[in-house]
Amino acid sequence: MAPPSLPFRQIHLDFHTSEHIPGVGDDFDPEEFVQTLKRAHVNSITCFARCHHGWIYFDTKLHPERRHPRLSRNLLKEQIEVCHAHGIRVPVYTSIQWDHYTANAHPEWLVLDEKGAPRGTPLFEPGFYRYLCVNSPYRDFLKAHVREIAETLPIDGFFFDIVQPQDCSCRYCRRLMEEAGLDPANAAHRRQFGLRTINEFKREMSQFVRELLPDASIFYNAGHIGPRHRAVADAYTHFEIESLPSGGWGYLHFPIAMRYARTLGIECLSHTGKFHTSWGDFHSFKNQAALEYECFRMLAMGAKCLVGDQLHPRGKIDPYVYDLIGAVYAQVEEKEPWCQGARPLVDIAVMTPEAFVSPDQTAERLSPPICGVTRMLEEGAHQFDIVDHEADLSRYRVLVLPDVIPVTEDLARKIDQFVENGGALIASYRSGLCPDGTGFTLQSLGVEWVGEAPFSPDFVLPKDEIGRGLAPTEHVMYLRGAEVRPQPGAEVLAEVIIPYFNRTYKHFCSHRHTPSSGEPAYPGIVRKGRAIYFAHPIFTQYDQNAPRWCKRLFLNALEMLLPDPLVRHQGPSTLEVHVAAQPEKGRWIVHALHYIPERRSRSLDVIEDIIPLHDVRFSLRASGRVRGVRCVPQGTQLSFEERDGRIEWVLPRLEGHQMVEVAFEPAG
């Protein structure tokens, strides 16, 4: 039996607590705890069975030596009982690969590098980040620990933390690799075996949990969700996207991870934190405007909300933290009816470079091409998913291959068929080349590979439609592009103009790069039917220093291939828009968000002020006859016009986040 749908308003209550702190749990007051959660509109809270220090927070009979030595009460049991008495769900947390107690007690269970040294925190540095190997007898300890939790506590699910592939050379892994015909001295073999190990561990543990608690939720955390998770999604009941914008993930990680995760067919929940920085930042507070944006963006993209907190070692919950969380979760609760079961509506699929890194290797979570294309599309109000090569492309109207997407013969047939069936394609730079980079496998692009461009920086001279909104002159392209030849039937939309020479010690000009010679040399942008190719890595470039002309060229190309996008608006590029459908309710929901992260410090972006927008015009491609447009949850009716298959209205005021319901007449 599948677990019930996830609640919208969750807390992850960290409790990594040193044995050197006295009075652990002494100030825990069950009634104060639960009333504080209720006032903050919380309906699920993840509490701790065992932390990264390795300490257990309930009365364990199986491992009494691991019960926190300063713990004064059966803390986890009390937390669960009081929350359940008030209808609050309680999944429990236990650490998998970080456990300081076990690392010290059983160093023979540690992950070892190829030199035989433990991976993680050096012995005489602070931290519990030494990795434990799940191929060691530690796996037996984990299963016994999980069984005790499941059989003695009325939990709602498991949050297993730090579950990642490891390149391990411990004696257990070496033996198992040899039995499998792999060479432990081969780094690629070790990585492959590490991925196989962790996927097998997840499946085995999930089966174990399901036998004990069929309705329990199950999640394995590694700080990111990406293409590596597709193969093992059956071990999860849902995905949780750990993405604290101020904690190292940044504001771009969540939309990239979520746009991929939501395509895999299970529910998604996203983590932010109440912390000014990241986990373990005691007595700090996130600005309310930032917490609103982070939670409301989760709703807009189809995720449930979770805010991370850390309980003080003495067990007293901080009422001021929950005043902050409650101010946001009260609004989330009001918005829920327009988010429950909502399905994001999209026009565009963006293929992620992360899908083309071998699954046994560490992929870059935020590669420059995926960051650049995400920014461009969001700033252009386009609706899109991020996909891998296994995705069904039939539900999309446009496919984008940003900068570095290799294309096998099988993938080329899939993409060419997509274009033949009426889809549109945009590719840039090396995207579309065969895996060895010697030529294009994609016939749809209409170009032949010559090689890397001989000059850099060079210049693009856009004209006509592709240059709309730009001055009809050369525009510098800072990163080296490709030299290609157009095939018969292809149209050159913009030429590359070369400089007088490349900048070297023998010949250079001015401070930075050589100016245009005015001489056209080879194509910069080529169109063949429903495909447009850019010779430069425009998405990597936009991630690097955001030239407006790169974005304008790309958005113009989209306009040529997708003249009727799902949504348009006349607001600024800082206005973020998401569209979702609730088919059973006969309505679409347009989420408009206007929050502006600012780099006010060296280390992180902050949001402090909400800058309202007024009288913003929206246009939506309609799927039927509209019977009403209104702001929700306020219920304010908006006048609208139907024109050429689109619905248009003006939003009088947008302060932070506003949902607009577009209700359709029943079919038939």
TAJO-V231539 format. One line per field, one symbol per residue. burial: I if it has 9 or more other C-alpha atoms within 8 Angstrom, else O. A space follows every 10 residues. Layout:
burial: ???
This chain:
burial: OOIOOOOIII IIIIIOIOOO IOIIIIOIOI OOIIOIIIII IIIIIIIIII IIIIIIIIOI OOOOOIIIOI IOOIIIIIII OIIIOOOIII IIIIIIIIII IIIOOOOOII IIIOOOOIIO IOOOOOOIII IIIIIIOIIO OIIOIIIIII OOOOIIIIII IIIOIIIIII OOIIOOIIOO OOIIOOOOII IIIIIOIIIO IIIOIIIIII OIOIIIIIII IIOIIIIIOO OIOOIIIIII IIIIIIIOII IIIIIIIIII IIOOOOIIII IIIIIIOIIO IOOOOIIIII IIIIIIIIII IIIIIIIIII IIIIIIIOOO IIIIIIIIII OIIOIIOIIO OIOIIIIIII IIIIIOIOII OOOOOIIIII IIIIIIIIIO IIIIIIIIOO OOOOOIIIII IIIIIIIIOO IIIOIIOIIO OOIIIIIIII IIIIOOIOOI IIIOIIIIIO OOIOIIIIII IIIOOIIIOO OOOIOOIOII IIIIIIOOOI OIIIIIIIIO IIIOOOOIIO OOIIOIOOOO OIIIIIIIOI IIIIIIIIII IIIOOIOOOI IIIOIIIIII IIOOIIIIIO OOOOIIIIII IIOOOIIIII IIIIIOOOOO OOOIIIIOOI OIIOOIIIII IIOOOIOIII IIOOOOOIOI OOOOOIIIII IOIIIIIIII IIIIIOOO
